[in-house]
Amino acid sequence: MQSHNNGAIKRSDTTPSKDSNHITQDVRRYDVDWLRNLALMLLILYHLGMYYVADWDWHIKSEQQSVLLQNVMVMSNLWRMCLLFFISGMTLALIDMKYSVAALLRTRSQRLMIPLLFGMAVIVPPQLYYELIEQQQFSGTYWYFWTEYLISDPNTDVAPDRYSTIGLWTWNHLWYLIYLFVYTCVFLLLRPLCRKLVVSTFFKRVGNVKLIVLFASILLIAWVHVRPEFPTSHGLTDDWWSHTKYFLILLMGYLFASKPALWRAVINKRRLLLTLGLCTYGLVAMDRNGAFPFMGEAFRNYLVVQYLYGAVIIANLWFWMLGLVGYAGRYLNKPSRLLDYANEAVLPWYIFHQTLIIVLAFNLRRLELPAGLEALTIFILTILACYLLFAGIRQVNILRFLFGVKLRQFTANRKTHN
């Protein structure tokens, strides 16, 4: 998520070498930047969909809900966050030789943890406020709520059931930042082993298909045996299925970017990969809509059926991730002014978007607009607000710092005359 200018990962300055198994360090990978930025922008549409989709819990919900929307959202729900962690792992490989442990930790602290803490203190609280209002758990002013939220007195009368080890504070959609920071720390402990692996004879000689099957098999075992015991919580300390999945994906992204032959093969096979992604999604959608009614009981009773379901889910994840990486490598590996803007703006937009969606959605209800028009209005206003807010942020260094954007360097003496 971070480039030279923004908040989670350094921009990619390398490309797969055509002549070796090593990574060339002199060519910028614009496609990785594009893919990361587009994946994060997809979250705006996804979280807007969460307001309208039926039967899925979210902070606030529209009265105009759609069951059919579930099928649309499941298409990306199976892979969207995995893609972000895969790209994060790729970027770690691409910048591997440029950062010492201390330098990478310092950069990640500045561009992940500071925006996270600022976001939790200032940007996220309105989400909880409107959630409590909707659930009739609070009826006071926002300023009273915010004061209680920041102080987080254990004896507060504001949502005492929400009180946790960090008080009323919550990261909500910003969980990605803390997870990526933790995974980076763990990766740095493993980096010597990872470096040895990518130059090993085994890694150089193993076939591309065999390597992908190995990656997928590890995730499949985790899907069957870890996921049922540790449902997704985004709570960090108890979210072991998510940690298993996302950290393994991050490591696999590192290994993927360290094997140029595999990267080239994925670009060449991009159509096949995305076609298979659509086919496996079709199976998932059919199952969700009752096409295989006899499989429900079999899934509960037979391990082999659980592995069958898991194989479809994991295959879908990999086909979509690799297909999108392939298409990005073929069509998006080029600079543009829009990419320069996105590299700098993506983290602030990510931080703002969910709060804007919730505030706008809650306050637009009184207009009683048709669902389609209301959703379009929320989307346009969210994009406009993100653009205007970032336009202000980029002018002030302290705000750039708080939002994880690279500081501007101002010269002491500026020329005013020719």
N, C-alpha and C positions, 0 to 999 in steps of 0.2 A: 504494500500500500504506500510505501514511501519511495520517493526519489531523492535527488539532491535537494529537493525543495519541500517534500511533504513528510508524512508521518509514520510509515511503518517499515518500508524496505528501501534500501538504496536503489536508484535506477540502475538498470542492467547495462553494462558496458562491454559485454562480451558476446561472442557468437560461436556456434559449433564449427570447429575446424573440419574441413573436408579431407584432410590428409592424415589425421591422427586421432587418438582417443583423448587428447588434451583439449582444454578450453582455451581459445584464443582470447587475449585480453585487450585487443585494440579496436574492436568493432562493437558499436552500441547495439543492443537488442531492443529496438523500438517495439517489437511485437509483444514482448513481455510487459512493457509499460502499458500498451494499449489494452491488453487482456486484463491486467489487474484493474485498471481504471473502469473498464466496461463492466467487470464483475461486481465492482463496488457500486456502480450506478444502477445495476440490476436490483440492488437492495431497495432502492427507492420504490420501484414498481412492486417488489415483493411485499414490503411493509405496508404499502397502500392497499395491496390485496388482502393483507391480514385484517384490515378493518372491515372488509366486506365478506370474506369467506365464511361459510357456515360451519359451525361445530368445532372450530379451532379457537382456543382461548387466546386472547390478546388483551392489551391494556384497556382499550375501549372497543366497542363493537357497534357497527351500524345496525339500524333496524331493518335495513334493506340488504339481507344476506343472500348469498348464492352458494348452493351445493355444487353446481357445475364448476364454479371457480376452483374448487379443490383439485380437479383434474389438471387445470392449467398450472397451478402452483406446485403440484407434485412434480411436474416435469423438471423444474429447476431445483426443487427442494432436495432432491436426491444427490445433487452434486455441487450446488453453488458455493457453499462454504468450503467444501473439499478443494474446489478449484483455487480458492484464495490461498489456502495453506500449501497447496501444490506449487503455486506461483511463488509463494514465500520461500519454499525450499529451493526452487530453481534459482531464485535471486541470491540466496545464500551461497550457492555453488558459483554463480557468476562473479560474485565479489569476494570470494573466499580468500584469495591471496592479497587482497587490498587492505584488510582490516586485521589488526591484532585483537586479542580477546578484549583488552581494555578499551580499545577504540570502538569496537562494535557494541560493547555494553554501554558505553557512554552515549553513542548515537541512538541506540534503542531506548535508553532511559529518557533522553531528551525528546524523542519523537514518538514515543508510545506512552510512557508513564505520565509525563506532564500533561499531555492532552487528556489522558484518561482521568486523572485526578481533577483537572479543571472541568472536564465534562460532567463528572459525577457531582461536582459541587454546584455547577451553574446551569448546564445545558439539560441534564437528565431530570432534575426535580419536577419540572412541569408535567412530565409523563406520569409520575407517581401521583401528583396532585389531581390531575384529571381522572386518573384511574380510581382514586379514592372517592372523588365526587360522583363518578358514574355508579360506583358500588354502594353509594350512600354511607360511606364510612367516615366522611368528613364533610363539614359544611362551612368552615371558616374561610378567611381570606387567604390568598396565596402567600402574602408576606408573613403571616403568622405561621403557615405551614412551612415555608422555606426556613424561617428561623429555627423552628423545632427540628427540621430535617438536618440542618447544619450542626446544631448543638447535639442532637441525638441523645438527650437525657433518657436514661432507662425508664424513668417514671413519666415520660411524655404521655399526653392523652391523644396524640396523633398516631393512629394506626399502631397501637402497641403490639398487635399480632405480627406486624411486619418487622419488628425489631430483631436484629441479628448481631453477630459478632462485630460488624462494622456499623452498628446503629441502624438508622433508617437509610443510610447511604446505599445506593444501588448503581450498577453500571448498565443495566438493561442491554441495549443493542451494542454498547461499547465493550462487551465481553471479548470480542475478537482481539482488542488491543492487549489486554492482560494475558490472554492465552498465548498470543504471539510472543510477548516478552518472556514469559515463562519457558516456552518452547525454545526460544533462542538461547536462554541460559543453559538448558539441558543439552541442546545441540553443541554448544561450545565445549561442554565436558566430553562429548563424543567426537568432536571434530578430528582429533588425531586418528581415531579409528576409521572415520569416514574417509579421510585423506588416504590412508593406507589401502582401503578397500577399492577406491576408484582407480588406483594405479596397479592393482593386483592383476596377475595373469588371468585369474578366474573372471574378474569383472570385464576385462578387455575381450575375452573370448566367448563369454556366454551370449547366446543368441538373443535377439531383441524380443521375440515372442516368449521365449523361456523366461526372460527377466520380468516381463509384464505379468505372465502367469504366476510367477513367484510372488510379486507384489500383491496381486489380487488374492492369492491363496492365503496370505498372511491376514489380510483384511477380512476375508471370508470366515476364517476361524474366529477372529475377534467378534465379528457380527453375530455368530451363532452362540458363542460362549460368554462374552463380556456384556454385550448390549442388554440382554434380559435382566442381568443383575444390577446394572447401573444405568437407568434411564437418563436421557439428556436433561441436565438441569441448568447449565451455564453458571453453576455456582462455584467453580474452580476446585474446591476441596473435595467434592463428592461426585464429580462429573467424569468418571473413569472410562465410560464408553467413548465419550467425546475426546478425551485425552488420548486414548488408544488410537482412535481413528485419525484425528487431526495430526498428532505428532508423527505417526507412521506415514501419513500422506506427505508431511513436510520433509521427512527423511527421503521418501521416494522421489519427491521433486528435486532434492539435491542430487540424488543418484542419476535421475533422468537427465538433468542438465549436464552431468559429468560424462555422459556417453553420447557424443555427437552423432554417431551412427544411428542410434535409437531416435534422436530428435529428428534427423533427416527422414528416417523411415516413417515417422508419425506425420510429417508434413506431406510426404508422398501418398500416404494412405488415408488422408483426412476425410475423403468422401466416404470410404468404406466405414471408417470409425463412426462418423456421425450418423450414417444410415443404420448401423447396428445399435447406436444409441437410441434412435427413434423406434427401432423394432423392440428393444428391451423395455423402453418406456411403454410401448403398446401393451406388452404383457402385464406390466404393473397396473396400467389403467384398466385393462380388462378384469384383472383380479379385484381391483377396488370397486368395480361396478357389477360384481356378482357373476362373472363369466365362469368361475370355477367354484361353485358352492361346496363341492365335496372336499375341497382342499383345506377348509378351515379346521375341521376336526383332525385331519391327517397332520396338519402343521403342529397342532398341540401334542400329538401322540408319538410322532415318528421323527427321530433325529435326521434321517435322510431327507425328509421333506423340508425340514428347516434349512438344511444345507442347499437344497434345490432353490428355495426362495432366496436365500442369501446369495447364491451364485448369480441369480438374475439381478438383484439389487447392486451387487458389487460390480458385475459386468457393465451394467448401465452407467454406474459412476465412472468407470474407467473409459468407456467408449465416449462419453460426453466430454470428460476432461481432455483426453488425448485428441479427440476430434477438434475441439475448440483451440487447443494449442497448435494443432496442425494448420487450421485455417488462419489463425493469427500469424503463424510463421510464413505462410504463403502470401497473404495479402496485406498485413499490417506492419511489416518490418521496414517502416519508413517514417521519417520525421514529419511533423507538421506543427503549425502554430497552435492548433487546437490541442495537440498532445502536450505541448509545453505548458499550456494553461491547465490542462487536466492533471498533469503530474504535480503541480503546485496546489491545485484546488481540491483534489480528491479527498484528502483527510478532513479538512473543514466541512466539506459537503457531507461526508459520511457522518461526522459528529452531529451536525445540525438536523439531518433529514427526518429522523423518526420523531423528534420533538415537534418539528414543524407540522408533520402529518397529523399528529395527535391533537395539537392545538387547533389547527385549521378544521379538522374533521369535527371536533367537539363543538366548535363555535358556528360552523356552517349548518348544523342540524336545524336551527330555527328557520332557515329558508325553505326547508322541505323540498329540496330539489330532487328530480329523478336521479336514481343511483348513477347512471352513466354520466350525466352532466355534473353531478356532485364530485365524482371521482376525477373527472377531467379538470375541474376547477381546483381541487386539492393538489393534483399533480402539477398543474401550471404554476400555481401560487408557491408550491414548495420549491420548484426549480428557480423561480424568480427570486424568492427570498434567499435561497442558498447563494445565488449569483451576487445579489446585493450585499449580503453579509460578508461574503468573501472579498468583495471589492473594498469593503472597509477594513477588513483584517489585514490585507496585503499592504496597506499604507502605514501600519503602525507596528513597529518591531516587537513591542511587548505582546501584542495580540498574535503576531506570527509565532512567537515563542510558545505561547499558551496553546496554540492550535497545531504545534508540530511542524510549522513551515520554516524553511531555512531563513535565517535573518538576512536582511538587506545590509550590504556594506556601504556606508556613506563616507565619501571622501571629505577630508577636513577642509580642503580648499577647492572650491568649484570655480571654473572659469566662467566669467560673466561677460567678457568682451572678447572680440576677435583680435 
